[in-house]
Amino acid sequence: MFEPAPFHQRRPRLVAPVRVDPAGRAGPTRGQARGPRWRQSSHGLYVPAHVEPTTEQRIVEAAAVLRDGEAVTGWAALRWRGAAWFDATAGGRVPRRVPLVATRDRTAQPGIAISQEFLHPDEVEVLDGLPITTALRSVVFEVRHVSSLADAVVALDMACYADLVSLPEVSAYLEALGPVTGIPRARDAVALADENSWSPQETRMRGVWTHQAGLPRPLCNAPVFTLDGRHVGTPDLLEPRLGLVAEYNGADHISLAGTAADVRKEAAYRGLGLECVTMLVTDWADLDDFTARLLAAARRARASSGPRAWTVEPPAWWTPTDTVARRRALDGHQRDRVLRYRRTA
């Protein structure tokens, strides 16, 4: 079994599972393990019952069954690297199993998904005490094994959002892979992905825009400026030829302050001649209605005339952050300044 290095200094709230100890010093006695103060995390391993099963804690508990040469992969490895949009649930509801790459077959355990795909030692890294697959291996594994192409695009977009991979890097990695599970879907996902989507719901709204509505592919989070170089806003989606903007208003927008900010922002876009449509969290229950609103906005945008009062060409003072390469090139001060929007994500 893999023996993890201590991770408590970097992640002090996490608790490593332990085995039964007849003396009751390094772990619970057999009787204590059956009592209310301990819970079983996997076969033969236990953690105190008060330990909350957060996403990171679930990853630690799953990783405790690893042996040398094995690793955490997929969404769990990306989360361990700090990719905030990957969690232990599907759609925020159904618990997802923690994916592990194991060299030998293993008895099925609740909450753990075992893959026996070949794992080269160069694709394993130890981060804060846990062996995880490289970012490229992790995201490609995730994209190949999720349940739909839409989920694959979301995973790829969010890995790029975290700057863990770029689309050219993923494309090159896929070209070098043999005929393994999910390769066609992964290649399709790369063609549909974007390096500048800021949330899973923005990515899904882009899918509605292009597939349900059949509109031209929009720009993601492209800043809009007045002709004299003043930044007006950064809409979630923008089709510059049509002059059509779409914003996603999730549950975090349902407040007086959030609603007021959204109204001001939409008014600013309309003042420049941009046509706007808003997708609400409730629209997922009736995509036909949102699609109809989107198409109506597109028709109004096509019918509008007159000179444009806006541009997506940034002025000289603006620092573009629309690609992974550009974000990676920023120094620490620049990242704090121009990527501050991520603190509230």
N, C-alpha and C positions, 0 to 999 in steps of 0.2 A: 504493500500500500504506500502511496505517496505520502511523505511526511512534510506538511507545509511548514515553511519558515514562519516565525511569529509575524503577524500582521497587525498586532494590537496598537502599535505606535501610530500607524497611518490610519487605521480603521478601528478605533478603540471600542466601538459599540458592538462589534461582531464577536461571536463566540464560537470557537472551534468545537466540534463534537468530540466526545470522549467515549472510551469503552468502559464496560463494567470493571470495577476494581474491588476485589474481595475485601481489601483493607479500607476502602472508602476514601482514599486520599487523592488519587489521580482521576477518579470518576466515581459514580454511584455504586454502591453495593448492588447485588442482584435484587434484593428486596426494595431498596430505594428506587431502582430503575422502574419498578412496577408501581410505584406510588405516584401521588399527584404532583410532586415537586420536580419531576423529570418527564421529558417527552422523547420518544424515539424519533431520531431524524432520518435514519436509514438502518439497514440490518446491522444490529450489534453496536450501534452508535447512538449517543444520547446528548441532549443539551438541557439546561435547566428550563422548566416549564414557563418561566416568566420571560424568556427570550422571545422577542417579537419576530415572527417570520417575515421580515422585510425582504425586498428583492435581493439585496446583497447577502443577507443572512441565508436565504434559500440557496444561493450560489455556493456559499461556504459549506453548507451542509451537504450539498450534492458532491462538491469537489473532494470531500473527505473519503469517498470510496475509490478515488483514483489510485492507480499504481504508477510506477515509474514509466515514462514514455507516453502517458495519457494526459488528456487536457480537457478543460471546459472550452466549449466552442459556441458558435451561433450567437443568438441575441444575448446570452448570459455573458460571454466573453466581451462583447461590445459594451454592455452595461458596466462590467468590471473596469473597463478602460475609461469610463466616465461619460459614455453616450447616454444622455438623459432620457431620450424618448423610447428607450428599450426597457420594458419592465416585465414582470412575471405574470402578466395577464394578457389575454387576447381581447382586444377591444375594451380593456379596462374591466373585464368581467370574468371570463373563464380562466382559471389558473393554467399557466403553461409549464410544461416540464423543462427542467434544466438540461440542455443538450451536452453530452460528454462524448468524446472520441476515445474509445477503449480498444486495446489491442486484442482482448479476448472476450468471449461471450460472458455475460454477467446475468445473474438472476434479476428479473424485473423488479424494480422498486418504485413505489409511488413517488411522483414528482421528479423522476429522472428519466431521460431518454438517452439510450445508448446507441451510438453509431460505431460500426467496426470498419469504417473506411480507412484506407491507408493514411498514416500520419507521419510525415517526415520529421525527424528531430529538429530540423531548421525552422519548422513551422510552430514550434512551441516556445513560449516565453514565460518566465515566472515574474508576475507582477504582484507586489505586496503579498508574497507568500503563496500565491495560487498559480498553477500552471494553466495558461490559456493559449489558445491558438492565435497566430498573428491576426492583425486586423483584417487583412485581405482574405485569409482563410476563413475567418469568422463570418464576415459579411457574405461571402460567396456561399458558404454552407447555409446561412440563413435564407438567402434568396432562393437557393435550390430546393429548400425543404418546406417553405411556408405553403399554405393551402391554396393560394391564388396568385395570379399575376399582379393584381392590385396590391396585395400585401408585400410582394416582392419589390415593387417600385417604392412603396413606403419605406421598407427596410433600407434599400439602397440610398434613397434620398436622405434619410436620417443619419446614416453612417457618414455620408458626405457632409451633412450639416455639422456633425461633430469633428469634421476634418480628419477622420481616421483613414479614409480612402478617397481617391478621386476616381471619376469615371474612366479616364484613360488607364489608370492602374488596374481597375477591375476588368476592363476589356482585355488587357494584356495577360492577366492571370487566367481568364477564361480560355484564351487562345492556347495556353499551355496545358490545359486540362485534357484528360482523356475522356472517353464516353461514360461519364458518371451521371448519376441521377440528377435531373433538373437542369441540365445545361441549356436546352432550348429556352426554358422559361427565364433563366438568368440572362441570356443574351437579349431576349425581348425586353427584360426589365432595364438593362443598360440603355437601350434605345429610347425608352420612355422616361428615364430618370432625369433629375435636375439637381445640380449641385447647390442651388440657392433656395430650396424650399425650407421654410422655418418651422413646420410642424406636420405631423401626419395628416391632420385634417386639411391643411392647405394642399397637400399632395393628392388626397382623395377628391377634393373639390376640382383640382386640375383634371382628374380623370373624368369627372362629370362634364366639365367644359369641353374636352376633346372627344369623348366617346358618346355620351348621351346627347349632348348638344351638337356635336360635329363641327365645332368652331375651330379656327386655326389655333395652333399651340401657342399659349401665352408665355410671356416672360414672368418669372417668379421674383417677387420682391425687387422689382426694378424701380429705383428712385425717380420721381417726377419733379421737374424743375420748371420754374417760369423761364421765359426767354432771356431774362437778365441774370439768370443763375441762382435764383432763390429756391431752396429745397421746400417743396410743398408737402410731400409725403411719400411713403413707400408702400403702394398697394400690394396685397397678396398676389394678385394676378393682373396682368395688363397686356392687352393686345394692341400694340402701338399703331398698327395700320387702321384698325377700327376706331381706336380711341375708347376702348371698352375696359372697364375696371371691375374686378370682383373682390369683395372682402369677405373673410370668414369671421363670424362673431360667435364664439363658443360661450361656454358657461361663465368664463371669466369676464365677459362683457356685460353680463346681466347685473348691472348696478347703475345708480344714477350717474356716478362719475364716468363709468365706462360708456354708457349710452350717450352722454353729452359729448364725450370725446369723439365717438363714432359719428355723431351728427355733424360736428364741426369739420371733421376730416372729409366726409362725403360732400359737404357744402363747398369745401375748398376745391375738390376735384371738379364738381359741376360748374363752379365759377370759371374754371379754365376750359370748359367745353367737353370734359370727359363724361361719358355715360357710365353710371355706376349701378351695380347690383350687389346685394348683400345676401350671403347664405347664413342661415341661422342653424343652431344645433338641432332644432326641431325639424329642419328640412330633410334630414336623413330618413325620416319616416315617410316622406312623400317627395321623392326625387323628381317626379314628373312635374310637380308644381314649380320647384326651383328651376328645372330645365326650361319651362315655359317662360318664367320671368327673365332668365338669362337670354333666351332667344329674342324676347321682346326688346330687351335692352340693346342687343346686337342690331336689331332692325332700326331702332332709333339712332344708334351710332352711325349706321350706314347712311341714314337720311339726313344727318346733320351736315351743314356746309359752313363755309367761312374759314378764315385763316386760323391756325392753331396758336393758342397762347401758352403752350407747354412743349416740353421736350424731354427725352430720356437721355440726351447727350450730357454727361456730367461736366460741370465747370472745372477749371484747373485746380481749385482748392479741394475738390471732392476725392476721397479715397475709396476706390471701388473694392468691394468685397464679395463679388458675385460668383467667384470660383474658389475651389479648394486651394489651388496654387496661390492665388492672391491673398487668401487668409493666412496660409502658412508662412507667407513672406513677411507678415506684419511682426514688428517687435512687440514686447510686452506692453509698453505704453500705448502703442497704436491699437492693440487688441482690446485693452481696457476702454479705450475711447470709442472706437467705431463698432465694436461688437457688444456694447453694453446692453443691447436689447435682449441678449441671451440670458441675462441674469433673472429675468422674469419668466422665462420659458418653463 
